[in-house]
Amino acid sequence: MSAIINKLHQEHIGIAKLLDLLDTQMATFHAGDTPDYQIMSDIMHYMVHYPDMYHHPSEDVLFSHLKQRDPSLQGEIEELLQQHELLIEKGRAFFNTLQLAMDDTAMFSRATLETQANEYIALLRGHIDKEEGKVMPRAAQTFSEADWQQVHQGIKELDDPLFGSTVKEDYAALYHYLTAQ
């Protein structure tokens, strides 16, 4: 497996952990209790500042190259690229609603929060499943070393601020929460 696919795969594992935690918090919310809005907000802050800005653009480079090498995947790749845009939109909307939920003076709709969370989680899980199940294995089978070098040149390198070698201060509380689980 290439280093690029390995990195993206490891990031998917981290994202899945965060989605599991969001599911747990949303189950609390759905039961009528108060979830940990701060943890949920920290998760979504991470999602809109790392996966949306670095992880998905890295995949975009990989997918664009794969589309040229294997045109039979054009439909799936176009769908994944469109989902990246939709995930950005839905993630930011969900994050903004969480910010309202944390503000004791602001009004927010419980139904909107629940809908946004459920749609975002479902979309991202399905998206990752398609990437892991079909597109990335095809890249691993199709690409030559020269292809991987080309893809690598198009990717902006950044250590994952939550699951990488050094946890950034912004994510320290979330990291400690995850490790205590």
PyMOL commands that place a pseudoatom at each C-alpha (Angstrom):
pseudoatom trace, name=CA, resn=MET, resi=1, chain=A, elem=C, hetatm=0, pos=[0.000, 0.000, 0.000]
pseudoatom trace, name=CA, resn=SER, resi=2, chain=A, elem=C, hetatm=0, pos=[1.355, 3.413, -0.864]
pseudoatom trace, name=CA, resn=ALA, resi=3, chain=A, elem=C, hetatm=0, pos=[2.271, 5.889, 1.851]
pseudoatom trace, name=CA, resn=ILE, resi=4, chain=A, elem=C, hetatm=0, pos=[-0.426, 8.236, 0.551]
pseudoatom trace, name=CA, resn=ILE, resi=5, chain=A, elem=C, hetatm=0, pos=[-3.192, 5.653, 0.762]
pseudoatom trace, name=CA, resn=ASN, resi=6, chain=A, elem=C, hetatm=0, pos=[-1.920, 4.518, 4.144]
pseudoatom trace, name=CA, resn=LYS, resi=7, chain=A, elem=C, hetatm=0, pos=[-2.086, 8.106, 5.470]
pseudoatom trace, name=CA, resn=LEU, resi=8, chain=A, elem=C, hetatm=0, pos=[-5.596, 8.626, 4.072]
pseudoatom trace, name=CA, resn=HIS, resi=9, chain=A, elem=C, hetatm=0, pos=[-6.672, 5.271, 5.512]
pseudoatom trace, name=CA, resn=GLN, resi=10, chain=A, elem=C, hetatm=0, pos=[-5.327, 6.194, 8.973]
pseudoatom trace, name=CA, resn=GLU, resi=11, chain=A, elem=C, hetatm=0, pos=[-7.183, 9.508, 8.759]
pseudoatom trace, name=CA, resn=HIS, resi=12, chain=A, elem=C, hetatm=0, pos=[-10.380, 7.611, 7.868]
pseudoatom trace, name=CA, resn=ILE, resi=13, chain=A, elem=C, hetatm=0, pos=[-9.936, 5.506, 11.003]
pseudoatom trace, name=CA, resn=GLY, resi=14, chain=A, elem=C, hetatm=0, pos=[-9.653, 8.682, 13.098]
pseudoatom trace, name=CA, resn=ILE, resi=15, chain=A, elem=C, hetatm=0, pos=[-12.660, 10.255, 11.390]
pseudoatom trace, name=CA, resn=ALA, resi=16, chain=A, elem=C, hetatm=0, pos=[-14.688, 7.082, 12.037]
pseudoatom trace, name=CA, resn=LYS, resi=17, chain=A, elem=C, hetatm=0, pos=[-13.857, 7.335, 15.760]
pseudoatom trace, name=CA, resn=LEU, resi=18, chain=A, elem=C, hetatm=0, pos=[-15.131, 10.902, 15.747]
pseudoatom trace, name=CA, resn=LEU, resi=19, chain=A, elem=C, hetatm=0, pos=[-18.307, 9.889, 13.927]
pseudoatom trace, name=CA, resn=ASP, resi=20, chain=A, elem=C, hetatm=0, pos=[-18.868, 7.166, 16.530]
pseudoatom trace, name=CA, resn=LEU, resi=21, chain=A, elem=C, hetatm=0, pos=[-18.513, 9.776, 19.254]
pseudoatom trace, name=CA, resn=LEU, resi=22, chain=A, elem=C, hetatm=0, pos=[-20.947, 12.089, 17.466]
pseudoatom trace, name=CA, resn=ASP, resi=23, chain=A, elem=C, hetatm=0, pos=[-23.391, 9.159, 17.216]
pseudoatom trace, name=CA, resn=THR, resi=24, chain=A, elem=C, hetatm=0, pos=[-23.096, 8.589, 20.974]
pseudoatom trace, name=CA, resn=GLN, resi=25, chain=A, elem=C, hetatm=0, pos=[-23.694, 12.259, 21.720]
pseudoatom trace, name=CA, resn=MET, resi=26, chain=A, elem=C, hetatm=0, pos=[-26.623, 12.401, 19.310]
pseudoatom trace, name=CA, resn=ALA, resi=27, chain=A, elem=C, hetatm=0, pos=[-28.194, 9.348, 20.979]
pseudoatom trace, name=CA, resn=THR, resi=28, chain=A, elem=C, hetatm=0, pos=[-28.072, 11.305, 24.241]
pseudoatom trace, name=CA, resn=PHE, resi=29, chain=A, elem=C, hetatm=0, pos=[-29.591, 14.304, 22.456]
pseudoatom trace, name=CA, resn=HIS, resi=30, chain=A, elem=C, hetatm=0, pos=[-32.299, 12.163, 20.822]
pseudoatom trace, name=CA, resn=ALA, resi=31, chain=A, elem=C, hetatm=0, pos=[-33.214, 10.731, 24.240]
pseudoatom trace, name=CA, resn=GLY, resi=32, chain=A, elem=C, hetatm=0, pos=[-33.970, 14.291, 25.370]
pseudoatom trace, name=CA, resn=ASP, resi=33, chain=A, elem=C, hetatm=0, pos=[-30.866, 14.701, 27.496]
pseudoatom trace, name=CA, resn=THR, resi=34, chain=A, elem=C, hetatm=0, pos=[-28.115, 17.251, 27.012]
pseudoatom trace, name=CA, resn=PRO, resi=35, chain=A, elem=C, hetatm=0, pos=[-25.120, 15.968, 25.069]
pseudoatom trace, name=CA, resn=ASP, resi=36, chain=A, elem=C, hetatm=0, pos=[-21.612, 17.299, 25.508]
pseudoatom trace, name=CA, resn=TYR, resi=37, chain=A, elem=C, hetatm=0, pos=[-21.918, 20.195, 23.079]
pseudoatom trace, name=CA, resn=GLN, resi=38, chain=A, elem=C, hetatm=0, pos=[-18.304, 21.204, 23.679]
pseudoatom trace, name=CA, resn=ILE, resi=39, chain=A, elem=C, hetatm=0, pos=[-16.988, 17.817, 22.555]
pseudoatom trace, name=CA, resn=MET, resi=40, chain=A, elem=C, hetatm=0, pos=[-19.330, 17.861, 19.564]
pseudoatom trace, name=CA, resn=SER, resi=41, chain=A, elem=C, hetatm=0, pos=[-18.170, 21.354, 18.694]
pseudoatom trace, name=CA, resn=ASP, resi=42, chain=A, elem=C, hetatm=0, pos=[-14.519, 20.326, 19.058]
pseudoatom trace, name=CA, resn=ILE, resi=43, chain=A, elem=C, hetatm=0, pos=[-15.134, 17.426, 16.686]
pseudoatom trace, name=CA, resn=MET, resi=44, chain=A, elem=C, hetatm=0, pos=[-16.766, 19.641, 14.107]
pseudoatom trace, name=CA, resn=HIS, resi=45, chain=A, elem=C, hetatm=0, pos=[-14.085, 22.306, 14.507]
pseudoatom trace, name=CA, resn=TYR, resi=46, chain=A, elem=C, hetatm=0, pos=[-11.554, 19.610, 13.635]
pseudoatom trace, name=CA, resn=MET, resi=47, chain=A, elem=C, hetatm=0, pos=[-13.689, 18.363, 10.725]
pseudoatom trace, name=CA, resn=VAL, resi=48, chain=A, elem=C, hetatm=0, pos=[-14.001, 21.790, 9.099]
pseudoatom trace, name=CA, resn=HIS, resi=49, chain=A, elem=C, hetatm=0, pos=[-10.348, 22.687, 9.729]
pseudoatom trace, name=CA, resn=TYR, resi=50, chain=A, elem=C, hetatm=0, pos=[-8.482, 19.491, 8.865]
pseudoatom trace, name=CA, resn=PRO, resi=51, chain=A, elem=C, hetatm=0, pos=[-10.426, 16.971, 6.761]
pseudoatom trace, name=CA, resn=ASP, resi=52, chain=A, elem=C, hetatm=0, pos=[-12.218, 19.677, 4.774]
pseudoatom trace, name=CA, resn=MET, resi=53, chain=A, elem=C, hetatm=0, pos=[-9.074, 21.740, 4.199]
pseudoatom trace, name=CA, resn=TYR, resi=54, chain=A, elem=C, hetatm=0, pos=[-6.339, 19.070, 3.888]
pseudoatom trace, name=CA, resn=HIS, resi=55, chain=A, elem=C, hetatm=0, pos=[-7.644, 15.499, 3.815]
pseudoatom trace, name=CA, resn=HIS, resi=56, chain=A, elem=C, hetatm=0, pos=[-10.275, 15.966, 1.095]
pseudoatom trace, name=CA, resn=PRO, resi=57, chain=A, elem=C, hetatm=0, pos=[-8.033, 18.135, -1.113]
pseudoatom trace, name=CA, resn=SER, resi=58, chain=A, elem=C, hetatm=0, pos=[-5.394, 15.377, -0.908]
pseudoatom trace, name=CA, resn=GLU, resi=59, chain=A, elem=C, hetatm=0, pos=[-8.004, 12.886, -2.034]
pseudoatom trace, name=CA, resn=ASP, resi=60, chain=A, elem=C, hetatm=0, pos=[-9.031, 15.261, -4.822]
pseudoatom trace, name=CA, resn=VAL, resi=61, chain=A, elem=C, hetatm=0, pos=[-5.483, 15.140, -6.204]
pseudoatom trace, name=CA, resn=LEU, resi=62, chain=A, elem=C, hetatm=0, pos=[-5.439, 11.340, -5.975]
pseudoatom trace, name=CA, resn=PHE, resi=63, chain=A, elem=C, hetatm=0, pos=[-8.894, 10.999, -7.547]
pseudoatom trace, name=CA, resn=SER, resi=64, chain=A, elem=C, hetatm=0, pos=[-8.144, 13.393, -10.404]
pseudoatom trace, name=CA, resn=HIS, resi=65, chain=A, elem=C, hetatm=0, pos=[-5.049, 11.394, -11.280]
pseudoatom trace, name=CA, resn=LEU, resi=66, chain=A, elem=C, hetatm=0, pos=[-6.934, 8.096, -10.986]
pseudoatom trace, name=CA, resn=LYS, resi=67, chain=A, elem=C, hetatm=0, pos=[-9.694, 9.387, -13.256]
pseudoatom trace, name=CA, resn=GLN, resi=68, chain=A, elem=C, hetatm=0, pos=[-7.072, 9.909, -15.967]
pseudoatom trace, name=CA, resn=ARG, resi=69, chain=A, elem=C, hetatm=0, pos=[-5.512, 6.469, -15.447]
pseudoatom trace, name=CA, resn=ASP, resi=70, chain=A, elem=C, hetatm=0, pos=[-8.811, 4.575, -15.122]
pseudoatom trace, name=CA, resn=PRO, resi=71, chain=A, elem=C, hetatm=0, pos=[-11.666, 6.364, -16.932]
pseudoatom trace, name=CA, resn=SER, resi=72, chain=A, elem=C, hetatm=0, pos=[-14.090, 3.589, -15.891]
pseudoatom trace, name=CA, resn=LEU, resi=73, chain=A, elem=C, hetatm=0, pos=[-14.143, 5.212, -12.428]
pseudoatom trace, name=CA, resn=GLN, resi=74, chain=A, elem=C, hetatm=0, pos=[-15.148, 8.647, -13.706]
pseudoatom trace, name=CA, resn=GLY, resi=75, chain=A, elem=C, hetatm=0, pos=[-18.719, 8.425, -12.362]
pseudoatom trace, name=CA, resn=GLU, resi=76, chain=A, elem=C, hetatm=0, pos=[-17.688, 7.303, -8.886]
pseudoatom trace, name=CA, resn=ILE, resi=77, chain=A, elem=C, hetatm=0, pos=[-14.895, 9.843, -8.709]
pseudoatom trace, name=CA, resn=GLU, resi=78, chain=A, elem=C, hetatm=0, pos=[-17.146, 12.705, -9.801]
pseudoatom trace, name=CA, resn=GLU, resi=79, chain=A, elem=C, hetatm=0, pos=[-19.623, 11.678, -7.107]
pseudoatom trace, name=CA, resn=LEU, resi=80, chain=A, elem=C, hetatm=0, pos=[-16.881, 11.639, -4.455]
pseudoatom trace, name=CA, resn=LEU, resi=81, chain=A, elem=C, hetatm=0, pos=[-15.606, 15.057, -5.547]
pseudoatom trace, name=CA, resn=GLN, resi=82, chain=A, elem=C, hetatm=0, pos=[-19.136, 16.480, -5.340]
pseudoatom trace, name=CA, resn=GLN, resi=83, chain=A, elem=C, hetatm=0, pos=[-19.553, 14.907, -1.912]
pseudoatom trace, name=CA, resn=HIS, resi=84, chain=A, elem=C, hetatm=0, pos=[-16.418, 16.708, -0.721]
pseudoatom trace, name=CA, resn=GLU, resi=85, chain=A, elem=C, hetatm=0, pos=[-18.163, 20.006, -1.502]
pseudoatom trace, name=CA, resn=LEU, resi=86, chain=A, elem=C, hetatm=0, pos=[-21.394, 18.842, 0.132]
pseudoatom trace, name=CA, resn=LEU, resi=87, chain=A, elem=C, hetatm=0, pos=[-19.504, 17.661, 3.228]
pseudoatom trace, name=CA, resn=ILE, resi=88, chain=A, elem=C, hetatm=0, pos=[-17.945, 21.111, 3.568]
pseudoatom trace, name=CA, resn=GLU, resi=89, chain=A, elem=C, hetatm=0, pos=[-21.372, 22.746, 3.328]
pseudoatom trace, name=CA, resn=LYS, resi=90, chain=A, elem=C, hetatm=0, pos=[-23.106, 20.332, 5.704]
pseudoatom trace, name=CA, resn=GLY, resi=91, chain=A, elem=C, hetatm=0, pos=[-20.193, 20.294, 8.142]
pseudoatom trace, name=CA, resn=ARG, resi=92, chain=A, elem=C, hetatm=0, pos=[-20.106, 24.071, 8.450]
pseudoatom trace, name=CA, resn=ALA, resi=93, chain=A, elem=C, hetatm=0, pos=[-23.882, 24.272, 8.901]
pseudoatom trace, name=CA, resn=PHE, resi=94, chain=A, elem=C, hetatm=0, pos=[-23.770, 21.617, 11.629]
pseudoatom trace, name=CA, resn=PHE, resi=95, chain=A, elem=C, hetatm=0, pos=[-20.808, 23.340, 13.312]
pseudoatom trace, name=CA, resn=ASN, resi=96, chain=A, elem=C, hetatm=0, pos=[-22.667, 26.682, 13.262]
pseudoatom trace, name=CA, resn=THR, resi=97, chain=A, elem=C, hetatm=0, pos=[-25.761, 25.107, 14.818]
pseudoatom trace, name=CA, resn=LEU, resi=98, chain=A, elem=C, hetatm=0, pos=[-23.595, 23.559, 17.527]
pseudoatom trace, name=CA, resn=GLN, resi=99, chain=A, elem=C, hetatm=0, pos=[-22.191, 27.015, 18.260]
pseudoatom trace, name=CA, resn=LEU, resi=100, chain=A, elem=C, hetatm=0, pos=[-25.748, 28.251, 18.771]
pseudoatom trace, name=CA, resn=ALA, resi=101, chain=A, elem=C, hetatm=0, pos=[-26.520, 25.276, 21.020]
pseudoatom trace, name=CA, resn=MET, resi=102, chain=A, elem=C, hetatm=0, pos=[-23.568, 26.208, 23.232]
pseudoatom trace, name=CA, resn=ASP, resi=103, chain=A, elem=C, hetatm=0, pos=[-24.701, 29.835, 23.556]
pseudoatom trace, name=CA, resn=ASP, resi=104, chain=A, elem=C, hetatm=0, pos=[-27.176, 30.028, 26.432]
pseudoatom trace, name=CA, resn=THR, resi=105, chain=A, elem=C, hetatm=0, pos=[-28.692, 33.193, 24.964]
pseudoatom trace, name=CA, resn=ALA, resi=106, chain=A, elem=C, hetatm=0, pos=[-29.168, 31.877, 21.417]
pseudoatom trace, name=CA, resn=MET, resi=107, chain=A, elem=C, hetatm=0, pos=[-32.111, 29.986, 20.048]
pseudoatom trace, name=CA, resn=PHE, resi=108, chain=A, elem=C, hetatm=0, pos=[-31.622, 26.865, 17.967]
pseudoatom trace, name=CA, resn=SER, resi=109, chain=A, elem=C, hetatm=0, pos=[-33.886, 24.178, 16.632]
pseudoatom trace, name=CA, resn=ARG, resi=110, chain=A, elem=C, hetatm=0, pos=[-33.399, 20.729, 18.124]
pseudoatom trace, name=CA, resn=ALA, resi=111, chain=A, elem=C, hetatm=0, pos=[-34.897, 19.233, 14.965]
pseudoatom trace, name=CA, resn=THR, resi=112, chain=A, elem=C, hetatm=0, pos=[-32.423, 21.133, 12.794]
pseudoatom trace, name=CA, resn=LEU, resi=113, chain=A, elem=C, hetatm=0, pos=[-29.476, 20.011, 14.900]
pseudoatom trace, name=CA, resn=GLU, resi=114, chain=A, elem=C, hetatm=0, pos=[-30.599, 16.392, 14.792]
pseudoatom trace, name=CA, resn=THR, resi=115, chain=A, elem=C, hetatm=0, pos=[-31.220, 16.492, 11.026]
pseudoatom trace, name=CA, resn=GLN, resi=116, chain=A, elem=C, hetatm=0, pos=[-27.876, 18.164, 10.337]
pseudoatom trace, name=CA, resn=ALA, resi=117, chain=A, elem=C, hetatm=0, pos=[-26.001, 15.666, 12.493]
pseudoatom trace, name=CA, resn=ASN, resi=118, chain=A, elem=C, hetatm=0, pos=[-27.708, 12.626, 11.004]
pseudoatom trace, name=CA, resn=GLU, resi=119, chain=A, elem=C, hetatm=0, pos=[-27.239, 13.807, 7.415]
pseudoatom trace, name=CA, resn=TYR, resi=120, chain=A, elem=C, hetatm=0, pos=[-23.597, 14.738, 7.948]
pseudoatom trace, name=CA, resn=ILE, resi=121, chain=A, elem=C, hetatm=0, pos=[-22.696, 11.475, 9.705]
pseudoatom trace, name=CA, resn=ALA, resi=122, chain=A, elem=C, hetatm=0, pos=[-24.505, 9.305, 7.146]
pseudoatom trace, name=CA, resn=LEU, resi=123, chain=A, elem=C, hetatm=0, pos=[-23.000, 11.142, 4.182]
pseudoatom trace, name=CA, resn=LEU, resi=124, chain=A, elem=C, hetatm=0, pos=[-19.468, 10.964, 5.552]
pseudoatom trace, name=CA, resn=ARG, resi=125, chain=A, elem=C, hetatm=0, pos=[-19.725, 7.270, 6.499]
pseudoatom trace, name=CA, resn=GLY, resi=126, chain=A, elem=C, hetatm=0, pos=[-21.021, 6.344, 3.036]
pseudoatom trace, name=CA, resn=HIS, resi=127, chain=A, elem=C, hetatm=0, pos=[-18.377, 8.520, 1.419]
pseudoatom trace, name=CA, resn=ILE, resi=128, chain=A, elem=C, hetatm=0, pos=[-15.538, 6.837, 3.303]
pseudoatom trace, name=CA, resn=ASP, resi=129, chain=A, elem=C, hetatm=0, pos=[-16.972, 3.391, 2.539]
pseudoatom trace, name=CA, resn=LYS, resi=130, chain=A, elem=C, hetatm=0, pos=[-16.903, 4.117, -1.203]
pseudoatom trace, name=CA, resn=GLU, resi=131, chain=A, elem=C, hetatm=0, pos=[-13.360, 5.504, -1.037]
pseudoatom trace, name=CA, resn=GLU, resi=132, chain=A, elem=C, hetatm=0, pos=[-12.047, 2.581, 1.006]
pseudoatom trace, name=CA, resn=GLY, resi=133, chain=A, elem=C, hetatm=0, pos=[-14.053, -0.094, -0.784]
pseudoatom trace, name=CA, resn=LYS, resi=134, chain=A, elem=C, hetatm=0, pos=[-13.470, 0.756, -4.413]
pseudoatom trace, name=CA, resn=VAL, resi=135, chain=A, elem=C, hetatm=0, pos=[-11.540, 3.864, -5.345]
pseudoatom trace, name=CA, resn=MET, resi=136, chain=A, elem=C, hetatm=0, pos=[-8.433, 3.623, -3.183]
pseudoatom trace, name=CA, resn=PRO, resi=137, chain=A, elem=C, hetatm=0, pos=[-7.920, -0.103, -3.838]
pseudoatom trace, name=CA, resn=ARG, resi=138, chain=A, elem=C, hetatm=0, pos=[-8.122, 0.652, -7.544]
pseudoatom trace, name=CA, resn=ALA, resi=139, chain=A, elem=C, hetatm=0, pos=[-5.466, 3.360, -7.197]
pseudoatom trace, name=CA, resn=ALA, resi=140, chain=A, elem=C, hetatm=0, pos=[-3.258, 0.897, -5.314]
pseudoatom trace, name=CA, resn=GLN, resi=141, chain=A, elem=C, hetatm=0, pos=[-3.636, -1.614, -8.150]
pseudoatom trace, name=CA, resn=THR, resi=142, chain=A, elem=C, hetatm=0, pos=[-3.338, 0.881, -11.004]
pseudoatom trace, name=CA, resn=PHE, resi=143, chain=A, elem=C, hetatm=0, pos=[-0.678, 3.422, -10.073]
pseudoatom trace, name=CA, resn=SER, resi=144, chain=A, elem=C, hetatm=0, pos=[2.989, 3.070, -10.873]
pseudoatom trace, name=CA, resn=GLU, resi=145, chain=A, elem=C, hetatm=0, pos=[5.701, 4.581, -8.697]
pseudoatom trace, name=CA, resn=ALA, resi=146, chain=A, elem=C, hetatm=0, pos=[5.769, 7.552, -11.111]
pseudoatom trace, name=CA, resn=ASP, resi=147, chain=A, elem=C, hetatm=0, pos=[2.004, 8.030, -10.603]
pseudoatom trace, name=CA, resn=TRP, resi=148, chain=A, elem=C, hetatm=0, pos=[2.465, 8.069, -6.816]
pseudoatom trace, name=CA, resn=GLN, resi=149, chain=A, elem=C, hetatm=0, pos=[5.244, 10.632, -7.155]
pseudoatom trace, name=CA, resn=GLN, resi=150, chain=A, elem=C, hetatm=0, pos=[3.008, 12.834, -9.294]
pseudoatom trace, name=CA, resn=VAL, resi=151, chain=A, elem=C, hetatm=0, pos=[0.175, 12.597, -6.783]
pseudoatom trace, name=CA, resn=HIS, resi=152, chain=A, elem=C, hetatm=0, pos=[2.564, 13.301, -3.907]
pseudoatom trace, name=CA, resn=GLN, resi=153, chain=A, elem=C, hetatm=0, pos=[3.774, 16.489, -5.617]
pseudoatom trace, name=CA, resn=GLY, resi=154, chain=A, elem=C, hetatm=0, pos=[0.192, 17.777, -5.774]
pseudoatom trace, name=CA, resn=ILE, resi=155, chain=A, elem=C, hetatm=0, pos=[-0.566, 17.187, -2.102]
pseudoatom trace, name=CA, resn=LYS, resi=156, chain=A, elem=C, hetatm=0, pos=[0.017, 19.793, 0.571]
pseudoatom trace, name=CA, resn=GLU, resi=157, chain=A, elem=C, hetatm=0, pos=[1.634, 17.995, 3.492]
pseudoatom trace, name=CA, resn=LEU, resi=158, chain=A, elem=C, hetatm=0, pos=[0.349, 18.700, 6.991]
pseudoatom trace, name=CA, resn=ASP, resi=159, chain=A, elem=C, hetatm=0, pos=[0.501, 16.550, 10.095]
pseudoatom trace, name=CA, resn=ASP, resi=160, chain=A, elem=C, hetatm=0, pos=[-2.963, 15.682, 11.383]
pseudoatom trace, name=CA, resn=PRO, resi=161, chain=A, elem=C, hetatm=0, pos=[-3.515, 18.074, 14.329]
pseudoatom trace, name=CA, resn=LEU, resi=162, chain=A, elem=C, hetatm=0, pos=[-5.533, 15.514, 16.330]
pseudoatom trace, name=CA, resn=PHE, resi=163, chain=A, elem=C, hetatm=0, pos=[-4.323, 12.064, 15.306]
pseudoatom trace, name=CA, resn=GLY, resi=164, chain=A, elem=C, hetatm=0, pos=[-0.849, 12.996, 14.050]
pseudoatom trace, name=CA, resn=SER, resi=165, chain=A, elem=C, hetatm=0, pos=[2.502, 12.927, 15.779]
pseudoatom trace, name=CA, resn=THR, resi=166, chain=A, elem=C, hetatm=0, pos=[1.759, 16.082, 17.811]
pseudoatom trace, name=CA, resn=VAL, resi=167, chain=A, elem=C, hetatm=0, pos=[-1.668, 17.063, 19.093]
pseudoatom trace, name=CA, resn=LYS, resi=168, chain=A, elem=C, hetatm=0, pos=[-2.341, 20.760, 18.565]
pseudoatom trace, name=CA, resn=GLU, resi=169, chain=A, elem=C, hetatm=0, pos=[-3.501, 22.690, 21.603]
pseudoatom trace, name=CA, resn=ASP, resi=170, chain=A, elem=C, hetatm=0, pos=[-6.893, 23.371, 19.973]
pseudoatom trace, name=CA, resn=TYR, resi=171, chain=A, elem=C, hetatm=0, pos=[-7.589, 19.646, 20.076]
pseudoatom trace, name=CA, resn=ALA, resi=172, chain=A, elem=C, hetatm=0, pos=[-6.005, 18.662, 23.395]
pseudoatom trace, name=CA, resn=ALA, resi=173, chain=A, elem=C, hetatm=0, pos=[-9.332, 18.341, 25.244]
pseudoatom trace, name=CA, resn=LEU, resi=174, chain=A, elem=C, hetatm=0, pos=[-10.823, 16.231, 22.443]
pseudoatom trace, name=CA, resn=TYR, resi=175, chain=A, elem=C, hetatm=0, pos=[-7.696, 14.061, 22.322]
pseudoatom trace, name=CA, resn=HIS, resi=176, chain=A, elem=C, hetatm=0, pos=[-7.851, 13.452, 26.084]
pseudoatom trace, name=CA, resn=TYR, resi=177, chain=A, elem=C, hetatm=0, pos=[-11.563, 12.682, 25.847]
pseudoatom trace, name=CA, resn=LEU, resi=178, chain=A, elem=C, hetatm=0, pos=[-10.893, 10.131, 23.081]
pseudoatom trace, name=CA, resn=THR, resi=179, chain=A, elem=C, hetatm=0, pos=[-8.025, 8.467, 24.919]
pseudoatom trace, name=CA, resn=ALA, resi=180, chain=A, elem=C, hetatm=0, pos=[-10.086, 8.205, 28.121]
pseudoatom trace, name=CA, resn=GLN, resi=181, chain=A, elem=C, hetatm=0, pos=[-12.821, 6.294, 26.301]
for i in range(1, 181): cmd.bond("trace and resi %d" % i, "trace and resi %d" % (i + 1))
show_as sticks, trace
zoom trace
